[in-house]
Amino acid sequence: MEILDLVAQRLDTTEITEEIQITVNRVEQFIKEYCCLTEIPTSLWPLWADMVCDILNNHGDAGNIASASLASVSMGDVSYSFDQNSDLNGTINNLMANYRHRLNKVRRGLFR
C-alpha cells in the first residue's frame, strides 16, 4: 500500500486529486526537514497520513491548498518547494504544533 492509498482510505475517497497530491508532497517535505530524514520510513506513514488528513479536513480548503505558491519542482527524485509566505506553510506550521511530540521522537531516533 502506498501513502496515497492510505490517505485516500482515511479520507474515504477513491480519487486522488491535485489538492491531495500537493498536500501529501508538502507534508512529506516538512517531515523530512523537521526530522532530518532523506526518506520517510513506512513506519511513519500512518503519522504522515494523519497529518495530511488533518490539513484537508480541518485546516485547509481547496483554494488554500491549490493556491500555494510553488517555488520550484525537480524531476529526479520528485521534489517540490513552496514559497515561505504561502498560506499552506502557515497551515502546516499550525499542524506541526499538534504533531510535534510524535515527530520529536523521530528526530531523536526513538521511533525507528
Phi and psi restraints in degrees (range 20) as a CNS / XPLOR table:
assign (resid 1 and name C) (resid 2 and name N)
       (resid 2 and name CA) (resid 2 and name C) 1.0 -90.1 20.0 2
assign (resid 2 and name N) (resid 2 and name CA)
       (resid 2 and name C) (resid 3 and name N) 1.0 165.8 20.0 2
assign (resid 2 and name C) (resid 3 and name N)
       (resid 3 and name CA) (resid 3 and name C) 1.0 -61.9 20.0 2
assign (resid 3 and name N) (resid 3 and name CA)
       (resid 3 and name C) (resid 4 and name N) 1.0 -38.0 20.0 2
assign (resid 3 and name C) (resid 4 and name N)
       (resid 4 and name CA) (resid 4 and name C) 1.0 -65.2 20.0 2
assign (resid 4 and name N) (resid 4 and name CA)
       (resid 4 and name C) (resid 5 and name N) 1.0 -35.9 20.0 2
assign (resid 4 and name C) (resid 5 and name N)
       (resid 5 and name CA) (resid 5 and name C) 1.0 -64.9 20.0 2
assign (resid 5 and name N) (resid 5 and name CA)
       (resid 5 and name C) (resid 6 and name N) 1.0 -41.4 20.0 2
assign (resid 5 and name C) (resid 6 and name N)
       (resid 6 and name CA) (resid 6 and name C) 1.0 -64.7 20.0 2
assign (resid 6 and name N) (resid 6 and name CA)
       (resid 6 and name C) (resid 7 and name N) 1.0 -42.6 20.0 2
assign (resid 6 and name C) (resid 7 and name N)
       (resid 7 and name CA) (resid 7 and name C) 1.0 -65.2 20.0 2
assign (resid 7 and name N) (resid 7 and name CA)
       (resid 7 and name C) (resid 8 and name N) 1.0 -45.1 20.0 2
assign (resid 7 and name C) (resid 8 and name N)
       (resid 8 and name CA) (resid 8 and name C) 1.0 -60.8 20.0 2
assign (resid 8 and name N) (resid 8 and name CA)
       (resid 8 and name C) (resid 9 and name N) 1.0 -39.7 20.0 2
assign (resid 8 and name C) (resid 9 and name N)
       (resid 9 and name CA) (resid 9 and name C) 1.0 -63.6 20.0 2
assign (resid 9 and name N) (resid 9 and name CA)
       (resid 9 and name C) (resid 10 and name N) 1.0 -43.2 20.0 2
assign (resid 9 and name C) (resid 10 and name N)
       (resid 10 and name CA) (resid 10 and name C) 1.0 -71.4 20.0 2
assign (resid 10 and name N) (resid 10 and name CA)
       (resid 10 and name C) (resid 11 and name N) 1.0 -29.9 20.0 2
assign (resid 10 and name C) (resid 11 and name N)
       (resid 11 and name CA) (resid 11 and name C) 1.0 -84.9 20.0 2
assign (resid 11 and name N) (resid 11 and name CA)
       (resid 11 and name C) (resid 12 and name N) 1.0 -5.6 20.0 2
assign (resid 11 and name C) (resid 12 and name N)
       (resid 12 and name CA) (resid 12 and name C) 1.0 58.3 20.0 2
assign (resid 12 and name N) (resid 12 and name CA)
       (resid 12 and name C) (resid 13 and name N) 1.0 51.5 20.0 2
assign (resid 12 and name C) (resid 13 and name N)
       (resid 13 and name CA) (resid 13 and name C) 1.0 -138.2 20.0 2
assign (resid 13 and name N) (resid 13 and name CA)
       (resid 13 and name C) (resid 14 and name N) 1.0 159.2 20.0 2
assign (resid 13 and name C) (resid 14 and name N)
       (resid 14 and name CA) (resid 14 and name C) 1.0 -109.0 20.0 2
assign (resid 14 and name N) (resid 14 and name CA)
       (resid 14 and name C) (resid 15 and name N) 1.0 -13.5 20.0 2
assign (resid 14 and name C) (resid 15 and name N)
       (resid 15 and name CA) (resid 15 and name C) 1.0 -100.2 20.0 2
assign (resid 15 and name N) (resid 15 and name CA)
       (resid 15 and name C) (resid 16 and name N) 1.0 126.2 20.0 2
assign (resid 15 and name C) (resid 16 and name N)
       (resid 16 and name CA) (resid 16 and name C) 1.0 -93.4 20.0 2
assign (resid 16 and name N) (resid 16 and name CA)
       (resid 16 and name C) (resid 17 and name N) 1.0 106.1 20.0 2
assign (resid 16 and name C) (resid 17 and name N)
       (resid 17 and name CA) (resid 17 and name C) 1.0 -85.6 20.0 2
assign (resid 17 and name N) (resid 17 and name CA)
       (resid 17 and name C) (resid 18 and name N) 1.0 170.1 20.0 2
assign (resid 17 and name C) (resid 18 and name N)
       (resid 18 and name CA) (resid 18 and name C) 1.0 -62.2 20.0 2
assign (resid 18 and name N) (resid 18 and name CA)
       (resid 18 and name C) (resid 19 and name N) 1.0 -36.6 20.0 2
assign (resid 18 and name C) (resid 19 and name N)
       (resid 19 and name CA) (resid 19 and name C) 1.0 -59.5 20.0 2
assign (resid 19 and name N) (resid 19 and name CA)
       (resid 19 and name C) (resid 20 and name N) 1.0 -44.9 20.0 2
assign (resid 19 and name C) (resid 20 and name N)
       (resid 20 and name CA) (resid 20 and name C) 1.0 -65.8 20.0 2
assign (resid 20 and name N) (resid 20 and name CA)
       (resid 20 and name C) (resid 21 and name N) 1.0 -46.2 20.0 2
assign (resid 20 and name C) (resid 21 and name N)
       (resid 21 and name CA) (resid 21 and name C) 1.0 -60.0 20.0 2
assign (resid 21 and name N) (resid 21 and name CA)
       (resid 21 and name C) (resid 22 and name N) 1.0 -46.2 20.0 2
assign (resid 21 and name C) (resid 22 and name N)
       (resid 22 and name CA) (resid 22 and name C) 1.0 -63.2 20.0 2
assign (resid 22 and name N) (resid 22 and name CA)
       (resid 22 and name C) (resid 23 and name N) 1.0 -42.3 20.0 2
assign (resid 22 and name C) (resid 23 and name N)
       (resid 23 and name CA) (resid 23 and name C) 1.0 -65.8 20.0 2
assign (resid 23 and name N) (resid 23 and name CA)
       (resid 23 and name C) (resid 24 and name N) 1.0 -43.1 20.0 2
assign (resid 23 and name C) (resid 24 and name N)
       (resid 24 and name CA) (resid 24 and name C) 1.0 -59.9 20.0 2
assign (resid 24 and name N) (resid 24 and name CA)
       (resid 24 and name C) (resid 25 and name N) 1.0 -45.9 20.0 2
assign (resid 24 and name C) (resid 25 and name N)
       (resid 25 and name CA) (resid 25 and name C) 1.0 -65.4 20.0 2
assign (resid 25 and name N) (resid 25 and name CA)
       (resid 25 and name C) (resid 26 and name N) 1.0 -40.4 20.0 2
assign (resid 25 and name C) (resid 26 and name N)
       (resid 26 and name CA) (resid 26 and name C) 1.0 -68.6 20.0 2
assign (resid 26 and name N) (resid 26 and name CA)
       (resid 26 and name C) (resid 27 and name N) 1.0 -42.6 20.0 2
assign (resid 26 and name C) (resid 27 and name N)
       (resid 27 and name CA) (resid 27 and name C) 1.0 -66.6 20.0 2
assign (resid 27 and name N) (resid 27 and name CA)
       (resid 27 and name C) (resid 28 and name N) 1.0 -37.6 20.0 2
assign (resid 27 and name C) (resid 28 and name N)
       (resid 28 and name CA) (resid 28 and name C) 1.0 -58.1 20.0 2
assign (resid 28 and name N) (resid 28 and name CA)
       (resid 28 and name C) (resid 29 and name N) 1.0 -48.2 20.0 2
assign (resid 28 and name C) (resid 29 and name N)
       (resid 29 and name CA) (resid 29 and name C) 1.0 -62.0 20.0 2
assign (resid 29 and name N) (resid 29 and name CA)
       (resid 29 and name C) (resid 30 and name N) 1.0 -41.4 20.0 2
assign (resid 29 and name C) (resid 30 and name N)
       (resid 30 and name CA) (resid 30 and name C) 1.0 -64.3 20.0 2
assign (resid 30 and name N) (resid 30 and name CA)
       (resid 30 and name C) (resid 31 and name N) 1.0 -43.6 20.0 2
assign (resid 30 and name C) (resid 31 and name N)
       (resid 31 and name CA) (resid 31 and name C) 1.0 -63.1 20.0 2
assign (resid 31 and name N) (resid 31 and name CA)
       (resid 31 and name C) (resid 32 and name N) 1.0 -44.4 20.0 2
assign (resid 31 and name C) (resid 32 and name N)
       (resid 32 and name CA) (resid 32 and name C) 1.0 -60.4 20.0 2
assign (resid 32 and name N) (resid 32 and name CA)
       (resid 32 and name C) (resid 33 and name N) 1.0 -45.0 20.0 2
assign (resid 32 and name C) (resid 33 and name N)
       (resid 33 and name CA) (resid 33 and name C) 1.0 -67.9 20.0 2
assign (resid 33 and name N) (resid 33 and name CA)
       (resid 33 and name C) (resid 34 and name N) 1.0 -42.6 20.0 2
assign (resid 33 and name C) (resid 34 and name N)
       (resid 34 and name CA) (resid 34 and name C) 1.0 -67.7 20.0 2
assign (resid 34 and name N) (resid 34 and name CA)
       (resid 34 and name C) (resid 35 and name N) 1.0 -39.8 20.0 2
assign (resid 34 and name C) (resid 35 and name N)
       (resid 35 and name CA) (resid 35 and name C) 1.0 -97.4 20.0 2
assign (resid 35 and name N) (resid 35 and name CA)
       (resid 35 and name C) (resid 36 and name N) 1.0 1.0 20.0 2
assign (resid 35 and name C) (resid 36 and name N)
       (resid 36 and name CA) (resid 36 and name C) 1.0 58.1 20.0 2
assign (resid 36 and name N) (resid 36 and name CA)
       (resid 36 and name C) (resid 37 and name N) 1.0 50.0 20.0 2
assign (resid 36 and name C) (resid 37 and name N)
       (resid 37 and name CA) (resid 37 and name C) 1.0 -111.4 20.0 2
assign (resid 37 and name N) (resid 37 and name CA)
       (resid 37 and name C) (resid 38 and name N) 1.0 150.6 20.0 2
assign (resid 37 and name C) (resid 38 and name N)
       (resid 38 and name CA) (resid 38 and name C) 1.0 -94.2 20.0 2
assign (resid 38 and name N) (resid 38 and name CA)
       (resid 38 and name C) (resid 39 and name N) 1.0 -28.5 20.0 2
assign (resid 38 and name C) (resid 39 and name N)
       (resid 39 and name CA) (resid 39 and name C) 1.0 -139.2 20.0 2
assign (resid 39 and name N) (resid 39 and name CA)
       (resid 39 and name C) (resid 40 and name N) 1.0 148.7 20.0 2
assign (resid 39 and name C) (resid 40 and name N)
       (resid 40 and name CA) (resid 40 and name C) 1.0 -89.2 20.0 2
assign (resid 40 and name N) (resid 40 and name CA)
       (resid 40 and name C) (resid 41 and name N) 1.0 120.0 20.0 2
assign (resid 40 and name C) (resid 41 and name N)
       (resid 41 and name CA) (resid 41 and name C) 1.0 -67.4 20.0 2
assign (resid 41 and name N) (resid 41 and name CA)
       (resid 41 and name C) (resid 42 and name N) 1.0 153.9 20.0 2
assign (resid 41 and name C) (resid 42 and name N)
       (resid 42 and name CA) (resid 42 and name C) 1.0 -61.1 20.0 2
assign (resid 42 and name N) (resid 42 and name CA)
       (resid 42 and name C) (resid 43 and name N) 1.0 -24.4 20.0 2
assign (resid 42 and name C) (resid 43 and name N)
       (resid 43 and name CA) (resid 43 and name C) 1.0 -66.9 20.0 2
assign (resid 43 and name N) (resid 43 and name CA)
       (resid 43 and name C) (resid 44 and name N) 1.0 -18.5 20.0 2
assign (resid 43 and name C) (resid 44 and name N)
       (resid 44 and name CA) (resid 44 and name C) 1.0 -96.8 20.0 2
assign (resid 44 and name N) (resid 44 and name CA)
       (resid 44 and name C) (resid 45 and name N) 1.0 -3.4 20.0 2
assign (resid 44 and name C) (resid 45 and name N)
       (resid 45 and name CA) (resid 45 and name C) 1.0 -58.3 20.0 2
assign (resid 45 and name N) (resid 45 and name CA)
       (resid 45 and name C) (resid 46 and name N) 1.0 -39.6 20.0 2
assign (resid 45 and name C) (resid 46 and name N)
       (resid 46 and name CA) (resid 46 and name C) 1.0 -60.8 20.0 2
assign (resid 46 and name N) (resid 46 and name CA)
       (resid 46 and name C) (resid 47 and name N) 1.0 -39.6 20.0 2
assign (resid 46 and name C) (resid 47 and name N)
       (resid 47 and name CA) (resid 47 and name C) 1.0 -64.7 20.0 2
assign (resid 47 and name N) (resid 47 and name CA)
       (resid 47 and name C) (resid 48 and name N) 1.0 -45.1 20.0 2
assign (resid 47 and name C) (resid 48 and name N)
       (resid 48 and name CA) (resid 48 and name C) 1.0 -59.0 20.0 2
assign (resid 48 and name N) (resid 48 and name CA)
       (resid 48 and name C) (resid 49 and name N) 1.0 -47.0 20.0 2
assign (resid 48 and name C) (resid 49 and name N)
       (resid 49 and name CA) (resid 49 and name C) 1.0 -63.9 20.0 2
assign (resid 49 and name N) (resid 49 and name CA)
       (resid 49 and name C) (resid 50 and name N) 1.0 -39.6 20.0 2
assign (resid 49 and name C) (resid 50 and name N)
       (resid 50 and name CA) (resid 50 and name C) 1.0 -59.5 20.0 2
assign (resid 50 and name N) (resid 50 and name CA)
       (resid 50 and name C) (resid 51 and name N) 1.0 -43.3 20.0 2
assign (resid 50 and name C) (resid 51 and name N)
       (resid 51 and name CA) (resid 51 and name C) 1.0 -64.4 20.0 2
assign (resid 51 and name N) (resid 51 and name CA)
       (resid 51 and name C) (resid 52 and name N) 1.0 -44.1 20.0 2
assign (resid 51 and name C) (resid 52 and name N)
       (resid 52 and name CA) (resid 52 and name C) 1.0 -62.3 20.0 2
assign (resid 52 and name N) (resid 52 and name CA)
       (resid 52 and name C) (resid 53 and name N) 1.0 -46.6 20.0 2
assign (resid 52 and name C) (resid 53 and name N)
       (resid 53 and name CA) (resid 53 and name C) 1.0 -64.7 20.0 2
assign (resid 53 and name N) (resid 53 and name CA)
       (resid 53 and name C) (resid 54 and name N) 1.0 -37.2 20.0 2
assign (resid 53 and name C) (resid 54 and name N)
       (resid 54 and name CA) (resid 54 and name C) 1.0 -62.4 20.0 2
assign (resid 54 and name N) (resid 54 and name CA)
       (resid 54 and name C) (resid 55 and name N) 1.0 -43.4 20.0 2
assign (resid 54 and name C) (resid 55 and name N)
       (resid 55 and name CA) (resid 55 and name C) 1.0 -62.7 20.0 2
assign (resid 55 and name N) (resid 55 and name CA)
       (resid 55 and name C) (resid 56 and name N) 1.0 -49.4 20.0 2
assign (resid 55 and name C) (resid 56 and name N)
       (resid 56 and name CA) (resid 56 and name C) 1.0 -68.3 20.0 2
assign (resid 56 and name N) (resid 56 and name CA)
       (resid 56 and name C) (resid 57 and name N) 1.0 -34.6 20.0 2
assign (resid 56 and name C) (resid 57 and name N)
       (resid 57 and name CA) (resid 57 and name C) 1.0 -86.4 20.0 2
assign (resid 57 and name N) (resid 57 and name CA)
       (resid 57 and name C) (resid 58 and name N) 1.0 -36.6 20.0 2
assign (resid 57 and name C) (resid 58 and name N)
       (resid 58 and name CA) (resid 58 and name C) 1.0 -114.6 20.0 2
assign (resid 58 and name N) (resid 58 and name CA)
       (resid 58 and name C) (resid 59 and name N) 1.0 -32.8 20.0 2
assign (resid 58 and name C) (resid 59 and name N)
       (resid 59 and name CA) (resid 59 and name C) 1.0 -108.7 20.0 2
assign (resid 59 and name N) (resid 59 and name CA)
       (resid 59 and name C) (resid 60 and name N) 1.0 -32.8 20.0 2
assign (resid 59 and name C) (resid 60 and name N)
       (resid 60 and name CA) (resid 60 and name C) 1.0 -110.1 20.0 2
assign (resid 60 and name N) (resid 60 and name CA)
       (resid 60 and name C) (resid 61 and name N) 1.0 160.5 20.0 2
assign (resid 60 and name C) (resid 61 and name N)
       (resid 61 and name CA) (resid 61 and name C) 1.0 -130.9 20.0 2
assign (resid 61 and name N) (resid 61 and name CA)
       (resid 61 and name C) (resid 62 and name N) 1.0 171.4 20.0 2
assign (resid 61 and name C) (resid 62 and name N)
       (resid 62 and name CA) (resid 62 and name C) 1.0 -58.0 20.0 2
assign (resid 62 and name N) (resid 62 and name CA)
       (resid 62 and name C) (resid 63 and name N) 1.0 -40.9 20.0 2
assign (resid 62 and name C) (resid 63 and name N)
       (resid 63 and name CA) (resid 63 and name C) 1.0 -65.3 20.0 2
assign (resid 63 and name N) (resid 63 and name CA)
       (resid 63 and name C) (resid 64 and name N) 1.0 -41.0 20.0 2
assign (resid 63 and name C) (resid 64 and name N)
       (resid 64 and name CA) (resid 64 and name C) 1.0 -64.4 20.0 2
assign (resid 64 and name N) (resid 64 and name CA)
       (resid 64 and name C) (resid 65 and name N) 1.0 -46.8 20.0 2
assign (resid 64 and name C) (resid 65 and name N)
       (resid 65 and name CA) (resid 65 and name C) 1.0 -71.5 20.0 2
assign (resid 65 and name N) (resid 65 and name CA)
       (resid 65 and name C) (resid 66 and name N) 1.0 -46.8 20.0 2
assign (resid 65 and name C) (resid 66 and name N)
       (resid 66 and name CA) (resid 66 and name C) 1.0 -68.9 20.0 2
assign (resid 66 and name N) (resid 66 and name CA)
       (resid 66 and name C) (resid 67 and name N) 1.0 -26.7 20.0 2
assign (resid 66 and name C) (resid 67 and name N)
       (resid 67 and name CA) (resid 67 and name C) 1.0 -92.0 20.0 2
assign (resid 67 and name N) (resid 67 and name CA)
       (resid 67 and name C) (resid 68 and name N) 1.0 7.4 20.0 2
assign (resid 67 and name C) (resid 68 and name N)
       (resid 68 and name CA) (resid 68 and name C) 1.0 -60.6 20.0 2
assign (resid 68 and name N) (resid 68 and name CA)
       (resid 68 and name C) (resid 69 and name N) 1.0 136.1 20.0 2
assign (resid 68 and name C) (resid 69 and name N)
       (resid 69 and name CA) (resid 69 and name C) 1.0 -78.0 20.0 2
assign (resid 69 and name N) (resid 69 and name CA)
       (resid 69 and name C) (resid 70 and name N) 1.0 114.3 20.0 2
assign (resid 69 and name C) (resid 70 and name N)
       (resid 70 and name CA) (resid 70 and name C) 1.0 -84.0 20.0 2
assign (resid 70 and name N) (resid 70 and name CA)
       (resid 70 and name C) (resid 71 and name N) 1.0 120.6 20.0 2
assign (resid 70 and name C) (resid 71 and name N)
       (resid 71 and name CA) (resid 71 and name C) 1.0 -89.0 20.0 2
assign (resid 71 and name N) (resid 71 and name CA)
       (resid 71 and name C) (resid 72 and name N) 1.0 -41.1 20.0 2
assign (resid 71 and name C) (resid 72 and name N)
       (resid 72 and name CA) (resid 72 and name C) 1.0 -157.5 20.0 2
assign (resid 72 and name N) (resid 72 and name CA)
       (resid 72 and name C) (resid 73 and name N) 1.0 156.5 20.0 2
assign (resid 72 and name C) (resid 73 and name N)
       (resid 73 and name CA) (resid 73 and name C) 1.0 -135.9 20.0 2
assign (resid 73 and name N) (resid 73 and name CA)
       (resid 73 and name C) (resid 74 and name N) 1.0 136.2 20.0 2
assign (resid 73 and name C) (resid 74 and name N)
       (resid 74 and name CA) (resid 74 and name C) 1.0 -113.1 20.0 2
assign (resid 74 and name N) (resid 74 and name CA)
       (resid 74 and name C) (resid 75 and name N) 1.0 149.5 20.0 2
assign (resid 74 and name C) (resid 75 and name N)
       (resid 75 and name CA) (resid 75 and name C) 1.0 -92.9 20.0 2
assign (resid 75 and name N) (resid 75 and name CA)
       (resid 75 and name C) (resid 76 and name N) 1.0 -37.3 20.0 2
assign (resid 75 and name C) (resid 76 and name N)
       (resid 76 and name CA) (resid 76 and name C) 1.0 -47.4 20.0 2
assign (resid 76 and name N) (resid 76 and name CA)
       (resid 76 and name C) (resid 77 and name N) 1.0 -78.8 20.0 2
assign (resid 76 and name C) (resid 77 and name N)
       (resid 77 and name CA) (resid 77 and name C) 1.0 -106.1 20.0 2
assign (resid 77 and name N) (resid 77 and name CA)
       (resid 77 and name C) (resid 78 and name N) 1.0 31.2 20.0 2
assign (resid 77 and name C) (resid 78 and name N)
       (resid 78 and name CA) (resid 78 and name C) 1.0 47.9 20.0 2
assign (resid 78 and name N) (resid 78 and name CA)
       (resid 78 and name C) (resid 79 and name N) 1.0 96.2 20.0 2
assign (resid 78 and name C) (resid 79 and name N)
       (resid 79 and name CA) (resid 79 and name C) 1.0 -129.2 20.0 2
assign (resid 79 and name N) (resid 79 and name CA)
       (resid 79 and name C) (resid 80 and name N) 1.0 133.3 20.0 2
assign (resid 79 and name C) (resid 80 and name N)
       (resid 80 and name CA) (resid 80 and name C) 1.0 -120.0 20.0 2
assign (resid 80 and name N) (resid 80 and name CA)
       (resid 80 and name C) (resid 81 and name N) 1.0 140.5 20.0 2
assign (resid 80 and name C) (resid 81 and name N)
       (resid 81 and name CA) (resid 81 and name C) 1.0 -127.5 20.0 2
assign (resid 81 and name N) (resid 81 and name CA)
       (resid 81 and name C) (resid 82 and name N) 1.0 137.5 20.0 2
assign (resid 81 and name C) (resid 82 and name N)
       (resid 82 and name CA) (resid 82 and name C) 1.0 -114.1 20.0 2
assign (resid 82 and name N) (resid 82 and name CA)
       (resid 82 and name C) (resid 83 and name N) 1.0 153.8 20.0 2
assign (resid 82 and name C) (resid 83 and name N)
       (resid 83 and name CA) (resid 83 and name C) 1.0 -58.2 20.0 2
assign (resid 83 and name N) (resid 83 and name CA)
       (resid 83 and name C) (resid 84 and name N) 1.0 142.7 20.0 2
assign (resid 83 and name C) (resid 84 and name N)
       (resid 84 and name CA) (resid 84 and name C) 1.0 -69.2 20.0 2
assign (resid 84 and name N) (resid 84 and name CA)
       (resid 84 and name C) (resid 85 and name N) 1.0 -21.5 20.0 2
assign (resid 84 and name C) (resid 85 and name N)
       (resid 85 and name CA) (resid 85 and name C) 1.0 -91.0 20.0 2
assign (resid 85 and name N) (resid 85 and name CA)
       (resid 85 and name C) (resid 86 and name N) 1.0 4.7 20.0 2
assign (resid 85 and name C) (resid 86 and name N)
       (resid 86 and name CA) (resid 86 and name C) 1.0 -68.0 20.0 2
assign (resid 86 and name N) (resid 86 and name CA)
       (resid 86 and name C) (resid 87 and name N) 1.0 145.8 20.0 2
assign (resid 86 and name C) (resid 87 and name N)
       (resid 87 and name CA) (resid 87 and name C) 1.0 -62.5 20.0 2
assign (resid 87 and name N) (resid 87 and name CA)
       (resid 87 and name C) (resid 88 and name N) 1.0 -32.2 20.0 2
assign (resid 87 and name C) (resid 88 and name N)
       (resid 88 and name CA) (resid 88 and name C) 1.0 -62.7 20.0 2
assign (resid 88 and name N) (resid 88 and name CA)
       (resid 88 and name C) (resid 89 and name N) 1.0 -39.6 20.0 2
assign (resid 88 and name C) (resid 89 and name N)
       (resid 89 and name CA) (resid 89 and name C) 1.0 -61.2 20.0 2
assign (resid 89 and name N) (resid 89 and name CA)
       (resid 89 and name C) (resid 90 and name N) 1.0 -41.2 20.0 2
assign (resid 89 and name C) (resid 90 and name N)
       (resid 90 and name CA) (resid 90 and name C) 1.0 -62.7 20.0 2
assign (resid 90 and name N) (resid 90 and name CA)
       (resid 90 and name C) (resid 91 and name N) 1.0 -40.7 20.0 2
assign (resid 90 and name C) (resid 91 and name N)
       (resid 91 and name CA) (resid 91 and name C) 1.0 -62.9 20.0 2
assign (resid 91 and name N) (resid 91 and name CA)
       (resid 91 and name C) (resid 92 and name N) 1.0 -44.5 20.0 2
assign (resid 91 and name C) (resid 92 and name N)
       (resid 92 and name CA) (resid 92 and name C) 1.0 -68.6 20.0 2
assign (resid 92 and name N) (resid 92 and name CA)
       (resid 92 and name C) (resid 93 and name N) 1.0 -37.6 20.0 2
assign (resid 92 and name C) (resid 93 and name N)
       (resid 93 and name CA) (resid 93 and name C) 1.0 -61.2 20.0 2
assign (resid 93 and name N) (resid 93 and name CA)
       (resid 93 and name C) (resid 94 and name N) 1.0 -41.5 20.0 2
assign (resid 93 and name C) (resid 94 and name N)
       (resid 94 and name CA) (resid 94 and name C) 1.0 -64.2 20.0 2
assign (resid 94 and name N) (resid 94 and name CA)
       (resid 94 and name C) (resid 95 and name N) 1.0 -40.4 20.0 2
assign (resid 94 and name C) (resid 95 and name N)
       (resid 95 and name CA) (resid 95 and name C) 1.0 -63.7 20.0 2
assign (resid 95 and name N) (resid 95 and name CA)
       (resid 95 and name C) (resid 96 and name N) 1.0 -38.1 20.0 2
assign (resid 95 and name C) (resid 96 and name N)
       (resid 96 and name CA) (resid 96 and name C) 1.0 -58.7 20.0 2
assign (resid 96 and name N) (resid 96 and name CA)
       (resid 96 and name C) (resid 97 and name N) 1.0 -33.9 20.0 2
assign (resid 96 and name C) (resid 97 and name N)
       (resid 97 and name CA) (resid 97 and name C) 1.0 -60.4 20.0 2
assign (resid 97 and name N) (resid 97 and name CA)
       (resid 97 and name C) (resid 98 and name N) 1.0 -34.9 20.0 2
assign (resid 97 and name C) (resid 98 and name N)
       (resid 98 and name CA) (resid 98 and name C) 1.0 -74.5 20.0 2
assign (resid 98 and name N) (resid 98 and name CA)
       (resid 98 and name C) (resid 99 and name N) 1.0 -29.6 20.0 2
assign (resid 98 and name C) (resid 99 and name N)
       (resid 99 and name CA) (resid 99 and name C) 1.0 -109.8 20.0 2
assign (resid 99 and name N) (resid 99 and name CA)
       (resid 99 and name C) (resid 100 and name N) 1.0 1.9 20.0 2
assign (resid 99 and name C) (resid 100 and name N)
       (resid 100 and name CA) (resid 100 and name C) 1.0 -56.2 20.0 2
assign (resid 100 and name N) (resid 100 and name CA)
       (resid 100 and name C) (resid 101 and name N) 1.0 -42.5 20.0 2
assign (resid 100 and name C) (resid 101 and name N)
       (resid 101 and name CA) (resid 101 and name C) 1.0 -62.2 20.0 2
assign (resid 101 and name N) (resid 101 and name CA)
       (resid 101 and name C) (resid 102 and name N) 1.0 -35.5 20.0 2
assign (resid 101 and name C) (resid 102 and name N)
       (resid 102 and name CA) (resid 102 and name C) 1.0 -75.2 20.0 2
assign (resid 102 and name N) (resid 102 and name CA)
       (resid 102 and name C) (resid 103 and name N) 1.0 -38.0 20.0 2
assign (resid 102 and name C) (resid 103 and name N)
       (resid 103 and name CA) (resid 103 and name C) 1.0 -73.9 20.0 2
assign (resid 103 and name N) (resid 103 and name CA)
       (resid 103 and name C) (resid 104 and name N) 1.0 -28.3 20.0 2
assign (resid 103 and name C) (resid 104 and name N)
       (resid 104 and name CA) (resid 104 and name C) 1.0 -63.4 20.0 2
assign (resid 104 and name N) (resid 104 and name CA)
       (resid 104 and name C) (resid 105 and name N) 1.0 -32.8 20.0 2
assign (resid 104 and name C) (resid 105 and name N)
       (resid 105 and name CA) (resid 105 and name C) 1.0 -62.6 20.0 2
assign (resid 105 and name N) (resid 105 and name CA)
       (resid 105 and name C) (resid 106 and name N) 1.0 -38.0 20.0 2
assign (resid 105 and name C) (resid 106 and name N)
       (resid 106 and name CA) (resid 106 and name C) 1.0 -69.4 20.0 2
assign (resid 106 and name N) (resid 106 and name CA)
       (resid 106 and name C) (resid 107 and name N) 1.0 -42.1 20.0 2
assign (resid 106 and name C) (resid 107 and name N)
       (resid 107 and name CA) (resid 107 and name C) 1.0 -59.1 20.0 2
assign (resid 107 and name N) (resid 107 and name CA)
       (resid 107 and name C) (resid 108 and name N) 1.0 -36.4 20.0 2
assign (resid 107 and name C) (resid 108 and name N)
       (resid 108 and name CA) (resid 108 and name C) 1.0 -86.5 20.0 2
assign (resid 108 and name N) (resid 108 and name CA)
       (resid 108 and name C) (resid 109 and name N) 1.0 -3.0 20.0 2
assign (resid 108 and name C) (resid 109 and name N)
       (resid 109 and name CA) (resid 109 and name C) 1.0 80.5 20.0 2
assign (resid 109 and name N) (resid 109 and name CA)
       (resid 109 and name C) (resid 110 and name N) 1.0 18.5 20.0 2
assign (resid 109 and name C) (resid 110 and name N)
       (resid 110 and name CA) (resid 110 and name C) 1.0 -91.3 20.0 2
assign (resid 110 and name N) (resid 110 and name CA)
       (resid 110 and name C) (resid 111 and name N) 1.0 -12.0 20.0 2
assign (resid 110 and name C) (resid 111 and name N)
       (resid 111 and name CA) (resid 111 and name C) 1.0 -96.1 20.0 2
assign (resid 111 and name N) (resid 111 and name CA)
       (resid 111 and name C) (resid 112 and name N) 1.0 -24.9 20.0 2
